[in-house]
C-alpha cells in the first residue's frame, strides 16, 4: 500500500430549490366595495351623532341650566350652577312627559333637579313643574316661571342659606 486509504466520496449537498411562484390572495371586488360602503355609513352615522349632540342636546342642556339658574330656591340652596349633567336614571324614572333630571353642583351645594321643561322659543326653556332634591335628602318644589305668587316661605325655613 502506498499510503492511507482514500476517503469515501461525501454525499452531495442538497440544493435549495426556489419556491414556486404563488398567487397573491386578493380581496374580491365586491368585498372591497362592501367594506367601503360600511366604512362610509359608519362615518356618516358618527358625524350625524356629533351634529345632533352639538346643535341639539348641548343647546338644550345649556338652556335648561339657564332655566334652573332662574329658580330662587336653586339660587339659595345650590348657588349659581357650576356643572349640570343629565341623570339618565332619574329621567327614566319620572313618569311625567318632557321631564328631565339633571345632577347639578354649585358653590353652596349639589343635588338633582327633576323638572318638566317646555320650550319658550328657539333659545329658551322654562320649568313648568319640578323639584330639587338636595344630596342631604331635603326636597324643594320648583315654581313655574309664570307663577306670580310670592316665594313659598316653607322652603326658606327648611335650612337653605339666605342671601
Residue pairs with C-beta under 8 A, 6 or more apart in sequence:
60 117
60 125
61 84
61 86
61 102
63 123
63 124
63 125
64 84
64 100
64 102
64 117
64 125
65 81
65 84
65 102
65 104
66 124
66 125
67 117
67 124
67 125
67 126
67 127
67 145
68 74
68 81
68 84
68 102
68 104
68 113
68 115
68 127
69 75
69 80
69 81
70 145
71 127
71 132
71 142
71 143
72 143
72 151
73 132
73 140
73 141
73 142
73 143
73 151
73 155
73 160
74 81
74 104
74 106
74 113
74 132
74 142
75 163
76 108
76 155
76 156
76 160
76 161
76 162
76 163
77 108
77 109
77 111
77 132
77 134
77 138
77 140
77 160
77 161
78 104
78 105
78 106
78 108
78 109
78 110
78 111
78 132
79 106
79 107
79 108
79 109
80 106
80 107
81 104
81 105
81 106
82 105
82 106
82 107
83 104
83 105
84 102
84 103
84 104
84 105
85 102
85 103
86 100
86 101
86 102
86 103
87 101
87 102
87 103
87 112
87 114
89 101
90 101
90 103
90 112
90 114
91 99
91 100
91 101
91 114
93 101
94 101
94 114
96 116
96 129
97 116
98 116
98 117
98 118
99 114
99 115
99 116
99 117
99 130
100 114
100 115
100 117
101 112
101 113
101 114
102 112
102 113
103 110
103 111
103 112
104 110
104 111
104 112
104 113
108 161
109 134
109 135
109 136
110 134
110 135
111 132
111 133
111 134
111 135
112 132
112 133
113 130
113 131
113 132
113 133
113 142
114 130
114 131
114 133
115 127
115 128
115 129
115 130
115 131
115 142
116 127
116 128
116 129
116 130
117 125
117 126
117 127
117 128
118 125
118 126
118 128
119 125
120 126
126 144
126 145
126 146
127 142
127 143
127 144
127 145
128 144
128 145
129 142
129 144
130 141
130 142
131 139
131 140
131 141
131 142
132 139
132 140
132 142
133 139
133 140
134 140
138 158
138 159
138 160
140 155
140 158
140 160
141 152
141 155
143 149
143 151
143 152
156 162
